[in-house]
Amino acid sequence: MEQTKVVLADHEIPRQWYNIQADLPKPMSPPLHPGTGKPVGPGDLAPVFPMNLIEQEVSQERWIDIPGEVLEKYLIWRPSPLCRARNFEKLLDAPVKIYYKNEGLSPAGSHKPNTAIAQAYYNKVFGIKRLSTETGAGQWGSALAMACRMFGLECRVFMVRVSYEQKPYRRIMMNIWGAECIPSPSDRTEAGRQVLAAHPDSPGSLGIAISEAVEDAVSRENSRYSLGSVLNHVLLHQTIIGLEAQKQFEKIGVYPDVVIGCAGGGSNFAGTALPFVRDKIHGKQVRVVGAEPASCPTMTRGPFAYDFGDLAMKTPLLPMYTLGHDFVPAPIHAGGLRYHGMAPIVSHLVREGLVEAKAYDQIETFEAGVKWARTEGSIPAPETNHAIAAVVAEARRAKEEGKERTILFNWSGHGLVDLAAYDAYLTGKLIPYQLPDEEIQRALKAIEGFPKP
Ligand SMILES: Cc1ncc(COP(=O)(O)O)c(C=O)c1O
């Protein structure tokens, strides 16, 4: 019988994360201080993050040890299985083998705990008592709420208002784990009050929620900010996914031709792909594809530029593909993919031609997600559906070209708390949405005059 699940025993879990900065053929442009235009130093970030995470953010070491207390928590659900989607393959009727890492098995239901647990741990050992964060779909907020509870930290989450209203169950999960969840924009911060004064009905955006969470963290003692994607240390923690996948493939003597992930801020995609990009840098033939929404087409239609990570311009200037920091995306259902920028590491790899980007309309992604649910059974998160749409597109291409292909993708989370989105799709209420060019041109005015990477 051919194997459908490849599992690792607890003792086979990787003991180190992988830092791609050590292998980049060309170094990345540094983040800049907006006031001086000079690269930011660790001291500039100290009010926002604990120094042990800042060290990881700037580290050039190839391998970074995973602390024992983090491994202990990972073992609650990791190593996650590498599964073969045979039923979905049959439906697609194309010459493809489809493997996926099931990150939906974590207690919070997505890949997000891989970094939430690490970040809560490093803050705790640095002496921090309380974390603030933002969340889009609620996946990140619930993961950090759980991680904070595990390490005895208080947690406050600013949740993008449109998702807060569409997804009450994520808020309840955060409350179960003991965190406070506030719809953003809110009247709790100066940044939130300014947005509400100008747009009382603002649906919110990740950029606004980040501004609120950073302000909330830096204005209190023993409090820090935590980000669920984009930054180097977050992508680093997620490499556990790709490292496990490599060990699992080795066990069955397979190597993928294509590696796919959906990309919001870039963390699950990078976490899955970076160990394979390392192989690619060293000569291996492998394609690496990031799938984003057509309504928030950061990598496929935005410029590579220096921009702020948030609306209130409180972060350093990051070198990334961006739609402009004041971009407010349409309220599509993949809340976790509605970020105006893309992780600097992923952006750098796209620019260097090591990673490809593709955009999918939300209708196409739900179509793919429902096909998946009707064959493999599990119901994917709306974000994950973008990766599945990319798998469908790869399978179609393989069929047209008559070429066999082995695909790996990251099943980044389950959609059991996103059923309203499926209901909207099944009852014909979802509409296709392509971002108009004028909207991109308008948003890009916000970064005119910034330094160029
Ligand atoms: C299930 C799931 N997949 C993907 C994403 C996108 O985030 P990232 O690009 O950082 O992996 C999110 C974000 O909330 C998510 O919840």
The ligand as a Tripos MOL2 file, in Angstrom:
@<TRIPOS>MOLECULE
LIG
   16    16     1     0     0
SMALL
NO_CHARGES

@<TRIPOS>ATOM
      1 C1         -4.9020   30.1450    8.0990 C.3       1 LIG1
      2 C2         -4.0540   31.2980    7.6660 C.ar      1 LIG1
      3 N1         -3.2630   31.1330    6.5970 N.ar      1 LIG1
      4 C3         -2.4870   32.1510    6.1650 C.ar      1 LIG1
      5 C4         -2.4890   33.3810    6.7780 C.ar      1 LIG1
      6 C5         -1.6300   34.4720    6.2180 C.3       1 LIG1
      7 O1         -0.5970   34.8830    7.0470 O.3       1 LIG1
      8 P1          0.9090   34.6330    6.6670 P.3       1 LIG1
      9 O2          1.0990   35.1370    5.2770 O.co2     1 LIG1
     10 O3          1.7080   35.3930    7.6600 O.co2     1 LIG1
     11 O4          1.1500   33.1790    6.7870 O.co2     1 LIG1
     12 C6         -3.2860   33.5920    7.9050 C.ar      1 LIG1
     13 C7         -3.2860   34.8870    8.5910 C.2       1 LIG1
     14 O5         -4.0340   35.1570    9.4830 O.2       1 LIG1
     15 C8         -4.0960   32.5170    8.3510 C.ar      1 LIG1
     16 O6         -4.8860   32.6730    9.4060 O.3       1 LIG1
@<TRIPOS>BOND
     1     1     2 1
     2     2     3 ar
     3     2    15 ar
     4     3     4 ar
     5     4     5 ar
     6     5     6 1
     7     5    12 ar
     8     6     7 1
     9     7     8 1
    10     8     9 2
    11     8    10 1
    12     8    11 1
    13    12    13 1
    14    12    15 ar
    15    13    14 2
    16    15    16 1
@<TRIPOS>SUBSTRUCTURE
     1 LIG1         1 GROUP 0 **** ****
